[in-house]
Structures are given as C-alpha cells and as structure tokens.
Amino acid sequence: MQFKFIDLFCGLGGFRIAFEKMGGKCVFSSDIDEHVQKTYKLNFGEQPYGDITKINAKDIPNHDILCAGFPCQPFSTAGRRLGFEDTRGTLFFDVARILKEKKPIGFILENVKGLTNHDKGNTLNIILNTLNEIGYDYKYKILNAKNYNVPQNRERWYCIGVRKNSNINIEDFIFPEEVKLTKTLSNIIENNITSSDYKISSTCKKNVETYIKKNNINIAPYTLAYDIRPSRCHFVTGDISNCLTAKMGTGGCNVAVVIKQNRKLTERECLRIMGFPDNYKIGKGYQAYKQIGNSVVVPVICKLAEKLIDLCDFD
Ligand SMILES: C[S@@+](CC[C@H](N)C(=O)[O-])C[C@H]1O[C@@H](n2cnc3c(N)ncnc32)[C@H](O)[C@@H]1O
C-alpha cells in the first residue's frame, strides 16, 4: 500500500523529500509565506495552501502520516485543564485539530530544543497532554544533526506518535542510532566563489579582522565566523558548523563568513549544511537564507521516516 502524508508548515519541504523517498505520496501541504510557497512549487510542482488556521480540517485529504515542524508559541494556562482546548489560538492547536479530525495512523513533529523548557516546561506538557487526549501515544527525543552525518551542531526536538487504536505499539519505535561523521565542512565549502553577491561589507570585514588580531586566532581554510559584531564574534575551526538559523535572513553580518575567502556562505553551501541534495532549487538572498535556517535537516528526517514507516508496516 502506498502511504499518504501531509506536509504542514512545509517550508522547503524537508519532510516531503524524506517521506517521498520512503515511497509516500504527499496529498496536502501548507505554508503561509509566499516566498516559501514559490520555492516549494519550484521543487515539487505544487503550490502549498496558505494560512493553516483558515483551513477546515474536513477539507484536508485523508492521510496516514502527518508531518509538522510547527512554530513554538506559549499557551495561556491560568486555571485551565491544560489540554486540547487550552491550545486554541496557537499553531499547535491547528496540528492537534487536524490529528483529531483526520486520525492518521502516525505523525512526526519537529521543534527547537528550547520547546522542552519553554515556559518552564508548560508548553511541552500541554502539547503532550493534548496528544494523549486526542488519542495518540508518542515518544520524543532531542537529536543533534552532527550525529547523523550532517556537519552541523543542530539540536532539535522530534516527536513520533501513533494512534492508540492502531495496533501499533509506540514502545516498538526506536530512535535511529547515531552514525559516524564522514561529511565535513571541507566537503561542503567551495573554493572558487567569486560572485560579488557573497562579498562581506567593509564593517563586517573590519570587525572580523580586529577580533582575530586581538585574540590571536589561527585561521584554517574552512574557519567560519558567526554572529559578527564590533564587540564579539564566534569562530568555528573544525568540521562542524554552528546551528544555521532564520536570523540569516535578516541581513547585515548574520550569514557565516568563510574567513580565508572573505565571503559569506552561499545559499547552496547552507543547504548542504542542512543535508539537502544539490539538485534542490533555491533562490538567492535574504529570503532563501531565512528559509534554509528554518528548515529541517533532511538526513535526520530520512532516518526517522524510515523507522516510522517500518513501525507502521504499510506494505
Ligand atoms: C520552523 S518553519 C518549518 C519549516 C519546515 N519544517 C522545513 O523543513 O522547511 C515554520 C513554517 O511555518 C510557516 N507558518 C507560520 N505560520 C503559518 C500559518 N498560520 N499557516 C501555515 N504556515 C505557517 C512559516 O512560514 C514557516 O515556513
């Protein structure tokens, strides 16, 4: 049986790449951002639906797996039961109401590591209570991309769930084993980028140089500088990139700099640091950097998808 899945808060479609690779068919996608929608259409030939809060769950096609990397928002909890009804007005509510209405066999959710202690743990508690209340068992874990052969120090919360009455035991789900890192920044960073699009500003250059001199830092071919400010700068000399974030899309000195080459990382290099294949099509500039920083890491989702599909035994 070919399984069907939906791609909520789809962004660049990292979930879609992974679940299509497992033989799944995407039957619905949604993202409110028109720039994101363009990139998605370019790659998958389909324009995602817009604002999920405006979509009636009954209008979403039946599916077996729901995928969602939903934005993390606080719940207002004073004097409440701390379940489904209390999630109203947040984007998690939209995930929950779709699960409640469509009852797919399983789901995979992704979020920042900070979700676990957000609002002193309240946010996660309410999410878990809600999943239980609407009929799902779940398991969650923080995984770091660098342990799945992607050279980025990116910790994310992953939650896998199965419908309580589906005859599938969530206890049988085992998070993927860590693998050795063989792909490093030196395999990703190019040496012949000449385009002026990636030139760094004179202020940025001056800040980096001053910082290097003052702190007597040795610069290797692939040393990257992040978070460049007049008073601080963070260097990574080694195989693994710092976490790429959506802040890259805010301009200024927010895209990491390849110091030896006096330039910013390209969109393609950033996509590689997120584990995207080189045939993925992406635009240029701030919007592209933002989309990349917001994305899931494809090889991590591939490993999780494999385990989830195995557990659900669709074929
Ligand atoms: C953290 S990103 C998830 C990215 C995605 N998982 C990926 O791999 O690229 C959250 C996404 O939710 C989208 N979003 C925010 N509010 C939304 C809404 N009301 N309806 C649909 N999408 C929304 C944003 O545009 C953003 O692309």
The ligand as an SDF file (V2000), in Angstrom:
LIG
                    3D

 27 29  0  0  0  0  0  0  0  0999 V2000
   10.0210   26.3980   11.5130 C   0  0  0  0  0  0  0  0  0  0  0  0
    9.3960   26.6100    9.9240 S   0  0  0  0  0  0  0  0  0  0  0  0
    9.1880   24.9550    9.3840 C   0  0  0  0  0  0  0  0  0  0  0  0
    9.9540   24.6630    8.1590 C   0  0  0  0  0  0  0  0  0  0  0  0
    9.8180   23.2790    7.5510 C   0  0  0  0  0  0  0  0  0  0  0  0
    9.5930   22.2360    8.5180 N   0  0  0  0  0  0  0  0  0  0  0  0
   11.0210   22.9670    6.6750 C   0  0  0  0  0  0  0  0  0  0  0  0
   11.5690   21.8850    6.7290 O   0  0  0  0  0  0  0  0  0  0  0  0
   11.4710   23.8270    5.9050 O   0  0  0  0  0  0  0  0  0  0  0  0
    7.7620   27.1200   10.2120 C   0  0  0  0  0  0  0  0  0  0  0  0
    6.9930   27.4440    8.9440 C   0  0  0  0  0  0  0  0  0  0  0  0
    5.6350   27.6920    9.3380 O   0  0  0  0  0  0  0  0  0  0  0  0
    5.1010   28.6430    8.4360 C   0  0  0  0  0  0  0  0  0  0  0  0
    3.8960   29.2270    9.0660 N   0  0  0  0  0  0  0  0  0  0  0  0
    3.8170   30.0970   10.0810 C   0  0  0  0  0  0  0  0  0  0  0  0
    2.5290   30.3950   10.3550 N   0  0  0  0  0  0  0  0  0  0  0  0
    1.7690   29.6680    9.5000 C   0  0  0  0  0  0  0  0  0  0  0  0
    0.3630   29.5400    9.2870 C   0  0  0  0  0  0  0  0  0  0  0  0
   -0.5190   30.2270   10.0080 N   0  0  0  0  0  0  0  0  0  0  0  0
   -0.0640   28.7000    8.3300 N   0  0  0  0  0  0  0  0  0  0  0  0
    0.8060   27.9920    7.5650 C   0  0  0  0  0  0  0  0  0  0  0  0
    2.1630   28.1010    7.7160 N   0  0  0  0  0  0  0  0  0  0  0  0
    2.6300   28.9110    8.6690 C   0  0  0  0  0  0  0  0  0  0  0  0
    6.2480   29.6180    8.2370 C   0  0  0  0  0  0  0  0  0  0  0  0
    6.0980   30.3560    7.0470 O   0  0  0  0  0  0  0  0  0  0  0  0
    7.4600   28.6770    8.2170 C   0  0  0  0  0  0  0  0  0  0  0  0
    7.8280   28.3290    6.8960 O   0  0  0  0  0  0  0  0  0  0  0  0
  1  2  1  0
  2  3  1  0
  2 10  1  0
  3  4  1  0
  4  5  1  0
  5  6  1  0
  5  7  1  0
  7  8  2  0
  7  9  1  0
 10 11  1  0
 11 12  1  0
 11 26  1  0
 12 13  1  0
 13 14  1  0
 13 24  1  0
 14 15  1  0
 14 23  1  0
 15 16  2  0
 16 17  1  0
 17 18  1  0
 17 23  2  0
 18 19  1  0
 18 20  2  0
 20 21  1  0
 21 22  2  0
 22 23  1  0
 24 25  1  0
 24 26  1  0
 26 27  1  0
M  CHG  2   2   1   9  -1
M  END
$$$$
